[in-house]
Amino acid sequence: MSAPESKMAVAEIQGIYGPFTFSEQLLQKIWAQGAYDQSRLCATDGVGIKVINPGKWNRLAGPDFKHARLQLGQAGERVGDVELHLRADDWVAHGHAKDPAYRNVILHVVLFPPRPGQVTRNGRGEPIPTLVLLPWLQHDLEEYAAEAAVENLSNQTETGMQDRLRQMSTADLEAQLLAASNRRWEQKRHFAGLRLGKVGWEEACHQTALEILGYRYNRVPMLNLAMCHPMRDWAGSSALPRDEFIALREQKWNLSGVRPANHPRKRLGQYQHWIQACPDWPQRLLDLGGKLPQVPANESTREVRRAGELSGWRVRLREAITGSAMGGTRLDTLVCDGFLPLLASRRDDINLFGLWYHWFLGDLPGRIVTALRQIEPPGSGAVVLCQGRVQGLLGWMIEQELADH
């Protein structure tokens, strides 16, 4: 569906804390970024599909992507358009078969499977291959939706919610942030568990680490690289040199606005040093999991960090798990978005919510951190900002935005 058509379609899907919406625009973004497993794609008729180029995203009338380059089955490369819908029925509902603007569509991409025997046909009655993207997605639908909401909030110039927060009493604000933080934690643990179920412990650790090292702009190509080159390709003396191993021309890196310190080549170099120093780091992390301090979430961060020696654990994780290759806020993000959710999903005998809550900030949207500082009640200068508190505000803001719409 093109942008000017009636309204961008959305699907309401049940999530772990209630329904959420998944839009056709988000599906288009996933296609544009290549945020799906491209190694084994096939159409509903079993024909293999190789995406050489997804096409140019068309924000005007007509097919969603123009001039895509695809290989369909054993035939040679084809150039044509790609149309995306949440459901296959939308092709007919939107009149595409009778619209000459869609005569060059060579692939129909849908999120959900069509009815048995359902075929997409062009105006000449010829079948168009249909690709169901759902089985090939890298994440759960709710995770895509959550990440899109975080990005949307990060890009806003004004939140419009600080006045609403300031109207709460201190006790109510604390309760709201703690509850929203717990929901964010459970979502992260749930998503980590889904990845574990798909690829196992070692590859889940490997994929999660590289995805996080992609930062905001290169998470997708980093994850695709991890999926194409598992842990065994990186570990040991047979690992290829970095410049040869990472052919930047073959990856869709987004380098616009990326600081030199965050360049994918630099981050991949760090990960190679990490692997060489600790080739068994997933097992080390698993062994260390039971020794991590289990601390309460609803107590002073300053006191919890002191009593639980969290600064010491920060150093220990840096040295024992990453071989000192990672540090600073990137390490904190690895701990909170990767290590702890993965451990909590793998081991039911430990409760890591309190540790996650009081951990150091990491790479979180700067505007969310600033907003939290601005709503702190007068005289609360001693409050130490922590991962859970900022995640709680972020989660609360996402929930409010979704409710308002």
N, C-alpha and C positions, 0 to 999 in steps of 0.2 A: 504494500500500500504506500503510495507516495504522500508526502507531507500535506498537500492541499486537500486531499480527500477528507470526507466528513470529520473524522476524528480518529487519532491513532488508537488502534485496538489495544485492549488490555485484558488480561485474564486474572481472575481472583483465585488464588491458590491457598490451601491451608498450610500454615507454617507451624513451627513448634510452639508459638505463643499466640496463634490465631491467624486469620487470613492476611495475606499480603497480595499486592498487585504486581504483575509482570507484564511489561508493555512490549508492543511490537517494536518500538524504538530501541529498547534495550536489546532485543533479539538482533536488530540491525547492527548495533554496536558490537555485539559478540561476533557477528560475521565479519565486520570490518577489521576487528582486532585479531581475528583468528584464534579466539579464546575457546578452542575446542580441540579434541584429539583429531588431528588431520591424517594420521598414519593409516587408518583402516576404514575410511569413509566409503559408504556404498549407498546407492539409491534403493528405493523400496522394491525394485525389480531385481536387485542383486548386483547391478552394474557398479563396478568400482569407480570412485571419484577422486581425482587429485586436483586440489585447488592450487593452481600456479599463481594466480592473482585474483583476489576476490572481486575486483572491479572498483570503480569510482562511486562512492556513496552519492546518490542522487537525492538532493533535498527538495527537488521540484516535482512536477507531475511526471508520471511514467514509472518504469521499473525502478526498484530501490537501488540497484547497483548496475552501472553501465560498463560495458567493455570488459567483462570478466574473462579471464583465461583459465580454462578447465580442460582436464583430460577425462573423458567419459569412457570407461571400459578400455578396450583395445584400440579404439579409434584414435586418431591423432588429436593434437591440441585444437580446441575450439574456442572461438572468441564470440561472446554474446552477453546478454543481460541476465541478471538474477533477480528474482522476485521473492520476497520473504513474507510469510504470514504466520500467525500463531497456529492457525488451523487450515487444513487443506481446502475446506469448504469456502474459504474467503476468496479463492481464485474466481469461482463462479459468481459468488455474491457481489463481488466488486466489478463484474463484467469484463474481466481482463481478456477472456477468450475472444470477445467481439471488438476489442479496442486495438486498432492498428499500432498504437504505441508499444504494445507488448508482443509484437510479432517476432522480435529477436530474442525472446527469453529462452534460454537453453537449460535453465535449472530452476526448479521451484523448491525453496527451502522452507520447511515448516517446523514449528517447535514440537507439536504433538502428533502422534501417528494418525494417518488417515483411516477411514473405515476400510475393512477388508475389500480388496478389489477396486478401491477408488483410484482413479487415474486423472491426472491433470492434462488437459488437452488445449492446444492452441486453436486459433480461428480456423485452421484447415482441418481440424479434427485429429491432428497428429499428437501422440503422447509426448509430454515433457517429463524428463526424469524428476522424481521427487526425492529430496533428501530430508529425512527426519533428524533434526539436530539434537534432540533431547538425549539419546543414548551416548552421544559423543562429547557432551559438555564436560568441562574440567571441574565444575563445581555444582553444588546443589542450586536449584533455582532461587531459593531464598537467599543464598549467599551472594549470588549475582545482584539480586535486588537490594540487599543490604549495602554492598559495596557501591552501587550506583547512588544510593541515598547519601552515603558518607561523602562521595565525590561532589554531589550536588550541594550539600551543606558547606563543604570546603570552598566551593567556588562563589558562594553568595557573599555579597558585600555587607549585607545587614541580616542578622538573624531574625529580628522582629519578635524574639521570645524572651529577651532579658527582662523586660518589664513584668512579664507573667511570672518569671522565676523570682523576681524581687518581691512580689506580692505574697509569696509563701512565707510562713514562719520558719525560723531556723530549724526547728524539729521536723517540720513537714518537708523542707528542702533536703535535709539529711536523709530522711526516709525514702524520698523519691529517688535521690541519686543512688542510694544503696540498692534499692529494688531494681532500678534500670541497669545498674552495673551488673547485678547478678544475672539478669536476662542476657546481657551482652556476653558474659562469660559462658553461659550455657549454650548460646548460639555458637561461639567459637569452639567449644568442646564438641558440640554436635557435628559441626562441619569437619573438624579434625577426625572424628570418628568415621565419617563417611569416606574420607580419603584412606584411612587405615583399612577399612573394609575392602576397598578396591585394590590397593597396591601393596599392603603389608607395611610393617613397621619401618624397615630400612628405606624403602622408596618413598614412603610418606614423609619421613624426615628430610630426605634429599630434595624432594619436590617442594616442600614447604620452605626450606631454607633458601633455595634459589629464587622462588617466587618472591619472598620477602626482600631479598637482595636486589630485586628489580625496582624497588621503590614504587612510587605512585605511577610512573609513566611506562615502565618496562616490565611490569609483573607478568604480562602475558607471554612475551617472547622468552623471558627467563624460565617460566614454567614449561613452555614448549621445548626449550632446550633440555630441561631436566627429564622430560618424558622421552625425548629422543635418545638421550645419553644417560643411562642409569648410573648408580653409584659405582658399579664395577668398571665403567669407562673412565672414571676419574681417579680411582684409587690405584696404588701400586706404581711400580717403576715404568710400566708400559703406558702411562698417561701421556697423551699427546701434548706438545707444547701449546701454550695458551693461544698464541696468535694463529696457530694452525687449527686448533680444536674449535675455536670460535670464529667461524667465517662470518664476519659482520655483514657482508653483502648478502648472505643468505637469511639473515634475521631481520625482522621488521622493527629495528630499534627506533624508539622515539627520542631523539637527541635535542629537540627544541626545548630550551630553557633548563636543560640538565646541567648542573654544575660539574666541573671537571672531576671533583671527588666522587661524584655519583655516576660517572660514565660507566656503562655496562662492562666495558673491557676492564676497567679498574676493579669493579666488584667481582667479576668472574676470576680475575687474578687473585683476589683475596680468598675466594672460595677454593681455588686450586691450592693455595698455601694451607688453608684450613684442612682440606682433604689429605694433603701430604703429611701434615703434622698429626692428624687424628683420623686415619682412614676408617677406624671403627667407631666414629663418634656417635652414631645412633645407639649402639650397644652401650657405650659409656653413659649416654644420657639415660637410658633405661635403668642401668645399674645405680645411677645417682638419684633416680627419682624417689626411691623410698627413704632417702636420707634428708630430703629437703624439709625445711621446717614447715609444720602445719600450724598456721597462726590465725587468730580471729580477724574477721574483716571489720567488725564494728568497734574497733578501738583506735586510739591515736596512732597515726602512721609513724610519727616520730618515735613513739615508744615501741611499736612493733618492730620497726627497723633496727632499733638498738637491741632489744631483747632477742630478736631472731637472728641478729648478726647478718642482715641482708646485704650490707656492703661487702662483707667477707664472702658471702655466697656469690655475689656478682663477680668477684675476682676469680673464685673457684670455677664457676661456669665458663668464664672467658678462657681460662687456662686449660681446664680438663676437657672441655667439649670442643672448643675452637682452636686450641693450640695457640692462643693469644692473637689469632688472625683477626678477630672481630673485637670491637670495643665501643664505648660511648653509647649514644642513643640507638645505633643500629643493633648492638648487642641486646639492649633492653627491648627493642621491638621483636627480635628473634625469640627472646625469652617469653614475652607476653602473647605474641601472635602465633608462635610456633612451639617452643619447647613445652610450656606448661599445658596448653590445650591438648597436645599430643599425648603427654604423660597422663593427664586426667582421663583421656579416652581409653588409654591402654590399661590403666590400673584403677580398679574400683576400690582398692583398699586405702587410697590416700585422698585427702581433700585439699586441693590446691587453690581454691577460690580466694582465701585470705591472702596467700602469698602473691597471687596475681593482682589482687586489689591494691596491696601496699607497695608493689614493685615500682621501680623508677619509670618516669614518663615515656621514654622512647620517642619515636617519630610519630607524633599525633598532630592533627590539623592545628596550626598555630592559632587560628581564630577561636577554636573551641577552648583552648587553654586560656586565652585572653578573656573570653566570655566568663569562664569559671572564676577567674581572679576578680572580675568586675562584680560578680553577684555574691561574693563572700560577704557575710555580715560584718559591720563595723567592729573593729577590735579583734578580728580573726587573723591578724598578720602571722600568728604562730602556726596556722594551718599549713601543713606540708602537702603540696599537690602530689598525687600519686596516679598510677595507671587506672585503677578502678574508678576513682572519682571523676576523672576526665572522660573515661569510657561511659560512665553512668550519665553524664551530661550529654554526651554525644548520642547515646541510645535514647535518652528522653527526648531530645530535639528531633530525632528521626521519627519517633512514635507520634509526637505532636504534629509534625509536618504531614505524616500520612493520615492522621485523624482529621486535620484541617482540609485535606483534599478528598 
